[in-house]
C-alpha cells in the first residue's frame, strides 16, 4: 500500500495549534485535486485534496501511528 502525506489541513483556531495533514493513498491525490473527489485518510477522515504538505508540516497523529505500523 502506497501512501503520501497530504492535502487538506484540519482548520484550527489560531490559539489551538498548527494545521494537521493526513496520509492518503498516493494514487488518489491527483484524482482528487483534478476532479474534486474525496479521499479517505488512514485515520478515516474524508476530504477533497486542496493543498500539499511541505516538508516538516505537522501530521495527524492517528495517520502517523497507522502508517508507522504498516512499515514494521
N, CA, C and O atoms as a CHARMM CRD file, in Angstrom:
* protein
*
  288
    1    1 UNK  N      0.84500  -1.16100   0.00000 PROA 1      0.00000
    2    1 UNK  CA     0.00000   0.00000   0.00000 PROA 1      0.00000
    3    1 UNK  C      0.89600   1.23200   0.00000 PROA 1      0.00000
    4    1 UNK  O      1.79200   1.35300   0.83600 PROA 1      0.00000
    5    2 UNK  N      0.66000   2.13000  -0.92200 PROA 2      0.00000
    6    2 UNK  CA     1.46600   3.33700  -1.02400 PROA 2      0.00000
    7    2 UNK  C      0.67800   4.52800  -0.50700 PROA 2      0.00000
    8    2 UNK  O     -0.46800   4.74100  -0.90200 PROA 2      0.00000
    9    3 UNK  N      1.28700   5.29900   0.36900 PROA 3      0.00000
   10    3 UNK  CA     0.63100   6.49000   0.90400 PROA 3      0.00000
   11    3 UNK  C      1.57200   7.67700   0.81700 PROA 3      0.00000
   12    3 UNK  O      2.78100   7.52000   0.64000 PROA 3      0.00000
   13    4 UNK  N      1.01400   8.84000   0.94100 PROA 4      0.00000
   14    4 UNK  CA     1.79200  10.06200   0.89700 PROA 4      0.00000
   15    4 UNK  C      1.13500  11.08600   1.80200 PROA 4      0.00000
   16    4 UNK  O     -0.08800  11.09300   1.94000 PROA 4      0.00000
   17    5 UNK  N      1.91900  11.94300   2.41500 PROA 5      0.00000
   18    5 UNK  CA     1.36000  12.98500   3.27000 PROA 5      0.00000
   19    5 UNK  C      0.62500  13.98300   2.39500 PROA 5      0.00000
   20    5 UNK  O      1.02700  14.23100   1.25800 PROA 5      0.00000
   21    6 UNK  N     -0.42200  14.54300   2.90400 PROA 6      0.00000
   22    6 UNK  CA    -1.33300  15.28600   2.10800 PROA 6      0.00000
   23    6 UNK  C     -1.87500  16.51700   2.69300 PROA 6      0.00000
   24    6 UNK  O     -1.60700  16.78100   3.86500 PROA 6      0.00000
   25    7 UNK  N     -2.50000  17.17800   2.09700 PROA 7      0.00000
   26    7 UNK  CA    -3.54400  17.80000   1.36100 PROA 7      0.00000
   27    7 UNK  C     -4.32800  18.74800   2.21100 PROA 7      0.00000
   28    7 UNK  O     -3.96300  19.91000   2.38700 PROA 7      0.00000
   29    8 UNK  N     -5.42000  18.23200   2.74000 PROA 8      0.00000
   30    8 UNK  CA    -6.34200  19.12600   3.40600 PROA 8      0.00000
   31    8 UNK  C     -5.93900  19.29100   4.86000 PROA 8      0.00000
   32    8 UNK  O     -5.91200  18.33100   5.63000 PROA 8      0.00000
   33    9 UNK  N     -5.63100  20.50800   5.21200 PROA 9      0.00000
   34    9 UNK  CA    -5.29900  20.72000   6.62000 PROA 9      0.00000
   35    9 UNK  C     -6.56400  20.72500   7.46700 PROA 9      0.00000
   36    9 UNK  O     -7.63600  21.10300   6.99700 PROA 9      0.00000
   37   10 UNK  N     -6.43000  20.30700   8.70200 PROA 10     0.00000
   38   10 UNK  CA    -7.52100  20.49000   9.65000 PROA 10     0.00000
   39   10 UNK  C     -7.44500  21.94400  10.06600 PROA 10     0.00000
   40   10 UNK  O     -6.41200  22.39800  10.55600 PROA 10     0.00000
   41   11 UNK  N     -8.51500  22.66700   9.87900 PROA 11     0.00000
   42   11 UNK  CA    -8.50100  24.07800  10.23500 PROA 11     0.00000
   43   11 UNK  C     -8.65000  24.21200  11.73600 PROA 11     0.00000
   44   11 UNK  O     -9.56500  23.65500  12.34200 PROA 11     0.00000
   45   12 UNK  N     -7.75500  24.94300  12.30800 PROA 12     0.00000
   46   12 UNK  CA    -7.74800  25.14800  13.75400 PROA 12     0.00000
   47   12 UNK  C     -7.79800  26.64300  14.03300 PROA 12     0.00000
   48   12 UNK  O     -7.36800  27.45200  13.21100 PROA 12     0.00000
   49   13 UNK  N     -8.32400  27.00300  15.19400 PROA 13     0.00000
   50   13 UNK  CA    -8.23800  28.39000  15.63700 PROA 13     0.00000
   51   13 UNK  C     -6.77500  28.70000  15.91700 PROA 13     0.00000
   52   13 UNK  O     -5.99100  27.80200  16.22300 PROA 13     0.00000
   53   14 UNK  N     -6.41300  29.96000  15.81400 PROA 14     0.00000
   54   14 UNK  CA    -5.01900  30.37000  15.99500 PROA 14     0.00000
   55   14 UNK  C     -4.45200  29.92600  17.34000 PROA 14     0.00000
   56   14 UNK  O     -3.25800  29.64600  17.44400 PROA 14     0.00000
   57   15 UNK  N     -5.29500  29.86000  18.36700 PROA 15     0.00000
   58   15 UNK  CA    -4.78900  29.51400  19.68600 PROA 15     0.00000
   59   15 UNK  C     -4.77600  28.01500  19.97300 PROA 15     0.00000
   60   15 UNK  O     -4.33400  27.60500  21.04600 PROA 15     0.00000
   61   16 UNK  N     -5.25200  27.18500  19.03600 PROA 16     0.00000
   62   16 UNK  CA    -5.30500  25.74600  19.29000 PROA 16     0.00000
   63   16 UNK  C     -4.15200  24.98500  18.64900 PROA 16     0.00000
   64   16 UNK  O     -4.02500  23.77900  18.85800 PROA 16     0.00000
   65   17 UNK  N     -3.31400  25.65800  17.87700 PROA 17     0.00000
   66   17 UNK  CA    -2.16300  24.97400  17.31500 PROA 17     0.00000
   67   17 UNK  C     -2.15400  24.96300  15.80400 PROA 17     0.00000
   68   17 UNK  O     -3.04100  25.53900  15.17400 PROA 17     0.00000
   69   18 UNK  N     -1.16300  24.31300  15.21200 PROA 18     0.00000
   70   18 UNK  CA    -0.98000  24.31900  13.76500 PROA 18     0.00000
   71   18 UNK  C     -1.96000  23.40000  13.05100 PROA 18     0.00000
   72   18 UNK  O     -2.56100  22.51300  13.65600 PROA 18     0.00000
   73   19 UNK  N     -2.10900  23.63400  11.73900 PROA 19     0.00000
   74   19 UNK  CA    -2.94000  22.74700  10.92900 PROA 19     0.00000
   75   19 UNK  C     -2.25000  21.39400  10.79300 PROA 19     0.00000
   76   19 UNK  O     -1.02400  21.30500  10.85900 PROA 19     0.00000
   77   20 UNK  N     -3.04200  20.34600  10.60300 PROA 20     0.00000
   78   20 UNK  CA    -2.51000  18.99000  10.51300 PROA 20     0.00000
   79   20 UNK  C     -2.78400  18.43500   9.12100 PROA 20     0.00000
   80   20 UNK  O     -3.81400  18.73600   8.51700 PROA 20     0.00000
   81   21 UNK  N     -1.87600  17.63700   8.62400 PROA 21     0.00000
   82   21 UNK  CA    -2.03600  16.98100   7.34100 PROA 21     0.00000
   83   21 UNK  C     -2.20200  15.48400   7.56600 PROA 21     0.00000
   84   21 UNK  O     -1.77300  14.95000   8.58900 PROA 21     0.00000
   85   22 UNK  N     -2.82800  14.80900   6.60100 PROA 22     0.00000
   86   22 UNK  CA    -3.17100  13.39700   6.72100 PROA 22     0.00000
   87   22 UNK  C     -2.45200  12.56500   5.66900 PROA 22     0.00000
   88   22 UNK  O     -2.03300  13.08600   4.63600 PROA 22     0.00000
   89   23 UNK  N     -2.30900  11.25800   5.93900 PROA 23     0.00000
   90   23 UNK  CA    -1.80200  10.30200   4.96000 PROA 23     0.00000
   91   23 UNK  C     -2.98600   9.74100   4.17700 PROA 23     0.00000
   92   23 UNK  O     -4.00600   9.36000   4.75200 PROA 23     0.00000
   93   24 UNK  N     -2.82800   9.69800   2.84400 PROA 24     0.00000
   94   24 UNK  CA    -3.84800   9.08800   1.98300 PROA 24     0.00000
   95   24 UNK  C     -3.14700   8.26000   0.90400 PROA 24     0.00000
   96   24 UNK  O     -1.93300   8.35900   0.72700 PROA 24     0.00000
   97   25 UNK  N     -3.92400   7.44300   0.18500 PROA 25     0.00000
   98   25 UNK  CA    -3.35300   6.64000  -0.89900 PROA 25     0.00000
   99   25 UNK  C     -2.82800   7.55400  -1.99800 PROA 25     0.00000
  100   25 UNK  O     -3.52300   8.46100  -2.45600 PROA 25     0.00000
  101   26 UNK  N     -1.60300   7.30200  -2.40500 PROA 26     0.00000
  102   26 UNK  CA    -0.90300   8.14500  -3.36800 PROA 26     0.00000
  103   26 UNK  C     -1.67300   8.30900  -4.68000 PROA 26     0.00000
  104   26 UNK  O     -1.74100   9.41000  -5.22700 PROA 26     0.00000
  105   27 UNK  N     -2.25300   7.21700  -5.18600 PROA 27     0.00000
  106   27 UNK  CA    -2.94100   7.27600  -6.47900 PROA 27     0.00000
  107   27 UNK  C     -4.23100   8.09700  -6.43800 PROA 27     0.00000
  108   27 UNK  O     -4.76200   8.45600  -7.48900 PROA 27     0.00000
  109   28 UNK  N     -4.73000   8.39100  -5.26900 PROA 28     0.00000
  110   28 UNK  CA    -5.97400   9.15900  -5.14300 PROA 28     0.00000
  111   28 UNK  C     -5.73500  10.66800  -5.07900 PROA 28     0.00000
  112   28 UNK  O     -6.67200  11.44700  -5.25200 PROA 28     0.00000
  113   29 UNK  N     -4.49700  11.08700  -4.83300 PROA 29     0.00000
  114   29 UNK  CA    -4.19800  12.50600  -4.65400 PROA 29     0.00000
  115   29 UNK  C     -4.50100  13.31100  -5.91300 PROA 29     0.00000
  116   29 UNK  O     -5.25200  14.28500  -5.86000 PROA 29     0.00000
  117   30 UNK  N     -3.92200  12.91100  -7.04200 PROA 30     0.00000
  118   30 UNK  CA    -4.11300  13.66200  -8.29000 PROA 30     0.00000
  119   30 UNK  C     -5.58000  13.65300  -8.71200 PROA 30     0.00000
  120   30 UNK  O     -6.11600  14.67500  -9.14000 PROA 30     0.00000
  121   31 UNK  N     -6.22400  12.49500  -8.58900 PROA 31     0.00000
  122   31 UNK  CA    -7.64000  12.40100  -8.95800 PROA 31     0.00000
  123   31 UNK  C     -8.47600  13.38900  -8.15300 PROA 31     0.00000
  124   31 UNK  O     -9.33400  14.07800  -8.70500 PROA 31     0.00000
  125   32 UNK  N     -8.22700  13.45600  -6.86500 PROA 32     0.00000
  126   32 UNK  CA    -8.97900  14.36400  -6.01200 PROA 32     0.00000
  127   32 UNK  C     -8.68600  15.82300  -6.35400 PROA 32     0.00000
  128   32 UNK  O     -9.59600  16.65200  -6.38800 PROA 32     0.00000
  129   33 UNK  N     -7.41600  16.13400  -6.60600 PROA 33     0.00000
  130   33 UNK  CA    -7.04200  17.51000  -6.92100 PROA 33     0.00000
  131   33 UNK  C     -7.67700  17.98200  -8.22200 PROA 33     0.00000
  132   33 UNK  O     -8.08900  19.13800  -8.32800 PROA 33     0.00000
  133   34 UNK  N     -7.75800  17.09300  -9.21600 PROA 34     0.00000
  134   34 UNK  CA    -8.30900  17.45800 -10.52100 PROA 34     0.00000
  135   34 UNK  C     -9.82900  17.38300 -10.54300 PROA 34     0.00000
  136   34 UNK  O    -10.49600  18.30500 -11.01100 PROA 34     0.00000
  137   35 UNK  N    -10.37400  16.28500 -10.03600 PROA 35     0.00000
  138   35 UNK  CA   -11.81400  16.03300 -10.13800 PROA 35     0.00000
  139   35 UNK  C    -12.62100  16.55600  -8.94500 PROA 35     0.00000
  140   35 UNK  O    -13.84100  16.69300  -9.02700 PROA 35     0.00000
  141   36 UNK  N    -11.94300  16.84200  -7.85500 PROA 36     0.00000
  142   36 UNK  CA   -12.64900  17.31200  -6.66500 PROA 36     0.00000
  143   36 UNK  C    -13.28900  16.19900  -5.86000 PROA 36     0.00000
  144   36 UNK  O    -14.11500  16.45600  -4.98500 PROA 36     0.00000
  145   37 UNK  N    -12.90600  14.95000  -6.15600 PROA 37     0.00000
  146   37 UNK  CA   -13.45200  13.81900  -5.40500 PROA 37     0.00000
  147   37 UNK  C    -12.84100  13.78900  -4.00700 PROA 37     0.00000
  148   37 UNK  O    -11.79800  14.39300  -3.76000 PROA 37     0.00000
  149   38 UNK  N    -13.49400  13.09000  -3.11400 PROA 38     0.00000
  150   38 UNK  CA   -12.99900  12.98200  -1.74500 PROA 38     0.00000
  151   38 UNK  C    -12.02600  11.82900  -1.62100 PROA 38     0.00000
  152   38 UNK  O    -12.16800  10.80900  -2.29500 PROA 38     0.00000
  153   39 UNK  N    -11.03600  11.99100  -0.75800 PROA 39     0.00000
  154   39 UNK  CA   -10.09700  10.92800  -0.41600 PROA 39     0.00000
  155   39 UNK  C    -10.37200  10.52000   1.02400 PROA 39     0.00000
  156   39 UNK  O    -10.98100  11.26500   1.79100 PROA 39     0.00000
  157   40 UNK  N     -9.91000   9.31500   1.37900 PROA 40     0.00000
  158   40 UNK  CA   -10.06500   8.82800   2.74600 PROA 40     0.00000
  159   40 UNK  C     -8.67300   8.68300   3.34500 PROA 40     0.00000
  160   40 UNK  O     -7.84100   7.93900   2.82600 PROA 40     0.00000
  161   41 UNK  N     -8.42200   9.39200   4.43300 PROA 41     0.00000
  162   41 UNK  CA    -7.12900   9.32100   5.12400 PROA 41     0.00000
  163   41 UNK  C     -7.04000   8.01300   5.89500 PROA 41     0.00000
  164   41 UNK  O     -8.05400   7.35600   6.13200 PROA 41     0.00000
  165   42 UNK  N     -5.83400   7.63600   6.28400 PROA 42     0.00000
  166   42 UNK  CA    -5.65100   6.41900   7.06600 PROA 42     0.00000
  167   42 UNK  C     -6.46100   6.44200   8.35400 PROA 42     0.00000
  168   42 UNK  O     -6.90800   5.39800   8.82900 PROA 42     0.00000
  169   43 UNK  N     -6.65200   7.63100   8.92000 PROA 43     0.00000
  170   43 UNK  CA    -7.40500   7.74200  10.16900 PROA 43     0.00000
  171   43 UNK  C     -8.91200   7.68400   9.94400 PROA 43     0.00000
  172   43 UNK  O     -9.67700   7.66000  10.90800 PROA 43     0.00000
  173   44 UNK  N     -9.35100   7.66200   8.68000 PROA 44     0.00000
  174   44 UNK  CA   -10.77400   7.55800   8.37500 PROA 44     0.00000
  175   44 UNK  C    -11.43000   8.86400   7.97400 PROA 44     0.00000
  176   44 UNK  O    -12.57800   8.85300   7.53000 PROA 44     0.00000
  177   45 UNK  N    -10.74800   9.98100   8.11200 PROA 45     0.00000
  178   45 UNK  CA   -11.33900  11.26500   7.73000 PROA 45     0.00000
  179   45 UNK  C    -11.43100  11.36000   6.21000 PROA 45     0.00000
  180   45 UNK  O    -10.52000  10.92500   5.50500 PROA 45     0.00000
  181   46 UNK  N    -12.52400  11.92500   5.70500 PROA 46     0.00000
  182   46 UNK  CA   -12.69600  12.10800   4.26800 PROA 46     0.00000
  183   46 UNK  C    -12.71600  13.59400   3.95500 PROA 46     0.00000
  184   46 UNK  O    -13.26600  14.39700   4.70900 PROA 46     0.00000
  185   47 UNK  N    -12.09400  13.95300   2.80700 PROA 47     0.00000
  186   47 UNK  CA   -11.99600  15.35100   2.39300 PROA 47     0.00000
  187   47 UNK  C    -11.47500  15.43400   0.97100 PROA 47     0.00000
  188   47 UNK  O    -10.85400  14.48500   0.49100 PROA 47     0.00000
  189   48 UNK  N    -11.71500  16.55800   0.27500 PROA 48     0.00000
  190   48 UNK  CA   -11.09500  16.75500  -1.04000 PROA 48     0.00000
  191   48 UNK  C     -9.68400  17.30600  -0.84900 PROA 48     0.00000
  192   48 UNK  O     -9.41300  18.00900   0.12500 PROA 48     0.00000
  193   49 UNK  N     -8.79200  16.98800  -1.77600 PROA 49     0.00000
  194   49 UNK  CA    -7.41800  17.48800  -1.71800 PROA 49     0.00000
  195   49 UNK  C     -7.44000  18.96300  -2.09100 PROA 49     0.00000
  196   49 UNK  O     -7.94400  19.33400  -3.15100 PROA 49     0.00000
  197   50 UNK  N     -6.89300  19.79900  -1.22200 PROA 50     0.00000
  198   50 UNK  CA    -6.84600  21.23000  -1.51000 PROA 50     0.00000
  199   50 UNK  C     -5.43100  21.78300  -1.52900 PROA 50     0.00000
  200   50 UNK  O     -5.17900  22.80800  -2.16300 PROA 50     0.00000
  201   51 UNK  N     -4.50300  21.12400  -0.84600 PROA 51     0.00000
  202   51 UNK  CA    -3.11000  21.55400  -0.89000 PROA 51     0.00000
  203   51 UNK  C     -2.19700  20.43700  -0.42500 PROA 51     0.00000
  204   51 UNK  O     -2.62700  19.49900   0.24600 PROA 51     0.00000
  205   52 UNK  N     -0.92100  20.55500  -0.79600 PROA 52     0.00000
  206   52 UNK  CA     0.07000  19.53900  -0.43800 PROA 52     0.00000
  207   52 UNK  C      0.86000  19.98600   0.78600 PROA 52     0.00000
  208   52 UNK  O      1.08300  21.17900   0.99600 PROA 52     0.00000
  209   53 UNK  N      1.26900  19.03600   1.56800 PROA 53     0.00000
  210   53 UNK  CA     2.08400  19.32600   2.74600 PROA 53     0.00000
  211   53 UNK  C      3.50900  19.63500   2.32600 PROA 53     0.00000
  212   53 UNK  O      4.02300  19.06900   1.36100 PROA 53     0.00000
  213   54 UNK  N      4.13000  20.52400   3.04900 PROA 54     0.00000
  214   54 UNK  CA     5.54200  20.83500   2.83400 PROA 54     0.00000
  215   54 UNK  C      6.35600  20.03500   3.83800 PROA 54     0.00000
  216   54 UNK  O      5.83800  19.65200   4.88700 PROA 54     0.00000
  217   55 UNK  N      7.62400  19.77700   3.53200 PROA 55     0.00000
  218   55 UNK  CA     8.46600  19.05100   4.49800 PROA 55     0.00000
  219   55 UNK  C      8.42900  19.73700   5.86200 PROA 55     0.00000
  220   55 UNK  O      8.56600  20.95600   5.96900 PROA 55     0.00000
  221   56 UNK  N      8.24400  18.93100   6.88900 PROA 56     0.00000
  222   56 UNK  CA     8.19100  19.45700   8.24000 PROA 56     0.00000
  223   56 UNK  C      6.80500  19.85500   8.70800 PROA 56     0.00000
  224   56 UNK  O      6.63600  20.28300   9.85000 PROA 56     0.00000
  225   57 UNK  N      5.80300  19.72000   7.83500 PROA 57     0.00000
  226   57 UNK  CA     4.43100  20.04900   8.23600 PROA 57     0.00000
  227   57 UNK  C      3.94200  19.05600   9.27000 PROA 57     0.00000
  228   57 UNK  O      4.31500  17.88400   9.22100 PROA 57     0.00000
  229   58 UNK  N      3.11000  19.50000  10.21200 PROA 58     0.00000
  230   58 UNK  CA     2.59500  18.56900  11.22200 PROA 58     0.00000
  231   58 UNK  C      1.64500  17.55100  10.59500 PROA 58     0.00000
  232   58 UNK  O      0.84900  17.88400   9.71700 PROA 58     0.00000
  233   59 UNK  N      1.74300  16.30600  11.06300 PROA 59     0.00000
  234   59 UNK  CA     0.93600  15.20600  10.52700 PROA 59     0.00000
  235   59 UNK  C     -0.04500  14.74000  11.59300 PROA 59     0.00000
  236   59 UNK  O      0.27000  14.74500  12.78300 PROA 59     0.00000
  237   60 UNK  N     -1.22400  14.34100  11.16500 PROA 60     0.00000
  238   60 UNK  CA    -2.24500  13.79400  12.05700 PROA 60     0.00000
  239   60 UNK  C     -1.63500  12.63000  12.85200 PROA 60     0.00000
  240   60 UNK  O     -1.09900  11.69800  12.25300 PROA 60     0.00000
  241   61 UNK  N     -1.70600  12.66900  14.18400 PROA 61     0.00000
  242   61 UNK  CA    -1.11000  11.59600  14.99100 PROA 61     0.00000
  243   61 UNK  C     -1.69800  10.21700  14.70700 PROA 61     0.00000
  244   61 UNK  O     -0.97000   9.22500  14.73000 PROA 61     0.00000
  245   62 UNK  N     -3.00300  10.13600  14.44100 PROA 62     0.00000
  246   62 UNK  CA    -3.61700   8.83100  14.14000 PROA 62     0.00000
  247   62 UNK  C     -3.08500   8.28600  12.82100 PROA 62     0.00000
  248   62 UNK  O     -2.75400   7.10400  12.72600 PROA 62     0.00000
  249   63 UNK  N     -3.00100   9.14800  11.79200 PROA 63     0.00000
  250   63 UNK  CA    -2.47300   8.71000  10.49800 PROA 63     0.00000
  251   63 UNK  C     -1.02800   8.23100  10.64300 PROA 63     0.00000
  252   63 UNK  O     -0.65800   7.19100  10.09800 PROA 63     0.00000
  253   64 UNK  N     -0.21900   8.98800  11.37400 PROA 64     0.00000
  254   64 UNK  CA     1.19000   8.62600  11.55000 PROA 64     0.00000
  255   64 UNK  C      1.33100   7.28900  12.25800 PROA 64     0.00000
  256   64 UNK  O      2.16200   6.46800  11.87100 PROA 64     0.00000
  257   65 UNK  N      0.53900   7.06300  13.27700 PROA 65     0.00000
  258   65 UNK  CA     0.59300   5.80900  14.02300 PROA 65     0.00000
  259   65 UNK  C      0.24000   4.63000  13.09800 PROA 65     0.00000
  260   65 UNK  O      0.91800   3.60300  13.12200 PROA 65     0.00000
  261   66 UNK  N     -0.80200   4.77300  12.29700 PROA 66     0.00000
  262   66 UNK  CA    -1.22700   3.71400  11.37300 PROA 66     0.00000
  263   66 UNK  C     -0.14600   3.48400  10.31500 PROA 66     0.00000
  264   66 UNK  O      0.21400   2.34200  10.02800 PROA 66     0.00000
  265   67 UNK  N      0.36600   4.56200   9.74200 PROA 67     0.00000
  266   67 UNK  CA     1.39800   4.45000   8.71700 PROA 67     0.00000
  267   67 UNK  C      2.64000   3.75200   9.25300 PROA 67     0.00000
  268   67 UNK  O      3.19600   2.87300   8.59600 PROA 67     0.00000
  269   68 UNK  N      3.07600   4.14700  10.45300 PROA 68     0.00000
  270   68 UNK  CA     4.25900   3.52600  11.05600 PROA 68     0.00000
  271   68 UNK  C      4.03400   2.03200  11.33800 PROA 68     0.00000
  272   68 UNK  O      4.97300   1.24200  11.24400 PROA 68     0.00000
  273   69 UNK  N      2.81100   1.64300  11.67800 PROA 69     0.00000
  274   69 UNK  CA     2.53200   0.23000  11.93200 PROA 69     0.00000
  275   69 UNK  C      2.62100  -0.58700  10.63600 PROA 69     0.00000
  276   69 UNK  O      2.96900  -1.76700  10.68800 PROA 69     0.00000
  277   70 UNK  N      2.31600   0.00800   9.48200 PROA 70     0.00000
  278   70 UNK  CA     2.45200  -0.69100   8.19400 PROA 70     0.00000
  279   70 UNK  C      3.91600  -0.89900   7.83000 PROA 70     0.00000
  280   70 UNK  O      4.26600  -1.89800   7.20300 PROA 70     0.00000
  281   71 UNK  N      4.76600   0.03500   8.21800 PROA 71     0.00000
  282   71 UNK  CA     6.17800  -0.01500   7.85100 PROA 71     0.00000
  283   71 UNK  C      6.92700  -1.08300   8.64400 PROA 71     0.00000
  284   71 UNK  O      7.99500  -1.51900   8.21400 PROA 71     0.00000
  285   72 UNK  N      6.40400  -1.51100   9.77800 PROA 72     0.00000
  286   72 UNK  CA     7.08700  -2.50200  10.61300 PROA 72     0.00000
  287   72 UNK  C      6.91900  -3.86300  10.09700 PROA 72     0.00000
  288   72 UNK  O      7.43300  -4.81400  10.68500 PROA 72     0.00000
